[in-house]
Amino acid sequence: MPKELRCGGNMHGIMLDDTHLEVKCKRRACGSKPGTVVLHVFDITTGELTRTRRFKDPMKEGTRHATGQHNAVRSA
Protein backbone atom coordinates (compact mmCIF):
# COMPACT_ATOMS: atom_id res chain seq x y z
CA MET A 1 0.00 0.00 0.00
CA PRO A 2 1.46 3.43 -0.96
CA LYS A 3 2.52 5.68 1.92
CA GLU A 4 2.61 9.46 1.59
CA LEU A 5 5.68 11.32 2.88
CA ARG A 6 4.36 14.57 4.33
CA CYS A 7 5.23 17.47 6.59
CA GLY A 8 2.13 19.42 7.50
CA GLY A 9 0.14 19.99 4.33
CA ASN A 10 3.06 19.37 1.95
CA MET A 11 3.45 16.00 0.26
CA HIS A 12 7.08 15.37 -0.68
CA GLY A 13 6.70 11.92 -2.20
CA ILE A 14 4.96 8.56 -2.08
CA MET A 15 6.54 5.24 -1.18
CA LEU A 16 4.93 2.97 -3.77
CA ASP A 17 6.34 -0.20 -2.20
CA ASP A 18 9.41 -1.20 -0.19
CA THR A 19 11.87 -0.07 -2.87
CA HIS A 20 10.21 2.62 -5.02
CA LEU A 21 9.76 6.31 -4.21
CA GLU A 22 7.64 8.60 -6.41
CA VAL A 23 8.30 12.36 -6.31
CA LYS A 24 6.93 15.36 -8.18
CA CYS A 25 9.55 17.27 -10.18
CA LYS A 26 9.40 21.01 -10.93
CA ARG A 27 12.33 21.19 -13.38
CA ARG A 28 11.58 22.47 -16.87
CA ALA A 29 14.32 20.19 -18.23
CA CYS A 30 12.19 17.23 -17.09
CA GLY A 31 9.09 18.60 -18.80
CA SER A 32 7.43 20.49 -15.96
CA LYS A 33 5.43 23.51 -17.08
CA PRO A 34 2.11 25.12 -16.19
CA GLY A 35 -0.60 22.51 -16.71
CA THR A 36 1.83 19.55 -16.68
CA VAL A 37 2.84 17.35 -13.72
CA VAL A 38 6.08 15.35 -13.88
CA LEU A 39 6.50 12.34 -11.60
CA HIS A 40 9.80 10.51 -11.16
CA VAL A 41 10.06 7.04 -9.62
CA PHE A 42 13.35 6.11 -7.96
CA ASP A 43 14.63 2.75 -6.77
CA ILE A 44 15.75 3.59 -3.22
CA THR A 45 18.08 0.59 -3.02
CA THR A 46 20.19 1.79 -5.98
CA GLY A 47 19.23 5.48 -6.15
CA GLU A 48 18.49 5.09 -9.86
CA LEU A 49 15.66 6.85 -11.66
CA THR A 50 13.47 4.00 -12.93
CA ARG A 51 10.79 5.95 -14.81
CA THR A 52 9.38 9.39 -15.48
CA ARG A 53 5.73 10.09 -16.25
CA ARG A 54 4.09 13.32 -17.40
CA PHE A 55 0.42 14.12 -16.92
CA LYS A 56 -1.95 16.96 -17.57
CA ASP A 57 -2.43 18.75 -14.23
CA PRO A 58 -6.07 18.27 -13.13
CA MET A 59 -5.76 21.29 -10.81
CA LYS A 60 -4.92 23.58 -13.76
CA GLU A 61 -7.85 22.40 -15.90
CA GLY A 62 -9.10 25.63 -17.43
CA THR A 63 -10.27 28.52 -15.29
CA ARG A 64 -13.11 26.91 -13.37
CA HIS A 65 -13.27 25.31 -9.93
CA ALA A 66 -15.08 22.01 -9.51
CA THR A 67 -18.08 24.07 -8.45
CA GLY A 68 -18.18 25.71 -11.89
CA GLN A 69 -17.07 29.10 -10.56
CA HIS A 70 -14.38 31.10 -12.36
CA ASN A 71 -11.00 31.79 -10.73
CA ALA A 72 -11.46 35.53 -10.82
CA VAL A 73 -10.28 38.29 -8.51
CA ARG A 74 -13.19 40.50 -7.67
CA SER A 75 -12.93 44.15 -6.80
CA ALA A 76 -14.52 45.36 -3.58
C-alpha positions in Angstrom: 0.0 0.0 0.0 1.5 3.4 -1.0 2.5 5.7 1.9 2.6 9.5 1.6 5.7 11.3 2.9 4.4 14.6 4.3 5.2 17.5 6.6 2.1 19.4 7.5 0.1 20.0 4.3 3.1 19.4 1.9 3.4 16.0 0.3 7.1 15.4 -0.7 6.7 11.9 -2.2 5.0 8.6 -2.1 6.5 5.2 -1.2 4.9 3.0 -3.8 6.3 -0.2 -2.2 9.4 -1.2 -0.2 11.9 -0.1 -2.9 10.2 2.6 -5.0 9.8 6.3 -4.2 7.6 8.6 -6.4 8.3 12.4 -6.3 6.9 15.4 -8.2 9.5 17.3 -10.2 9.4 21.0 -10.9 12.3 21.2 -13.4 11.6 22.5 -16.9 14.3 20.2 -18.2 12.2 17.2 -17.1 9.1 18.6 -18.8 7.4 20.5 -16.0 5.4 23.5 -17.1 2.1 25.1 -16.2 -0.6 22.5 -16.7 1.8 19.5 -16.7 2.8 17.4 -13.7 6.1 15.4 -13.9 6.5 12.3 -11.6 9.8 10.5 -11.2 10.1 7.0 -9.6 13.4 6.1 -8.0 14.6 2.8 -6.8 15.7 3.6 -3.2 18.1 0.6 -3.0 20.2 1.8 -6.0 19.2 5.5 -6.2 18.5 5.1 -9.9 15.7 6.8 -11.7 13.5 4.0 -12.9 10.8 5.9 -14.8 9.4 9.4 -15.5 5.7 10.1 -16.2 4.1 13.3 -17.4 0.4 14.1 -16.9 -2.0 17.0 -17.6 -2.4 18.8 -14.2 -6.1 18.3 -13.1 -5.8 21.3 -10.8 -4.9 23.6 -13.8 -7.8 22.4 -15.9 -9.1 25.6 -17.4 -10.3 28.5 -15.3 -13.1 26.9 -13.4 -13.3 25.3 -9.9 -15.1 22.0 -9.5 -18.1 24.1 -8.4 -18.2 25.7 -11.9 -17.1 29.1 -10.6 -14.4 31.1 -12.4 -11.0 31.8 -10.7 -11.5 35.5 -10.8 -10.3 38.3 -8.5 -13.2 40.5 -7.7 -12.9 44.2 -6.8 -14.5 45.4 -3.6 
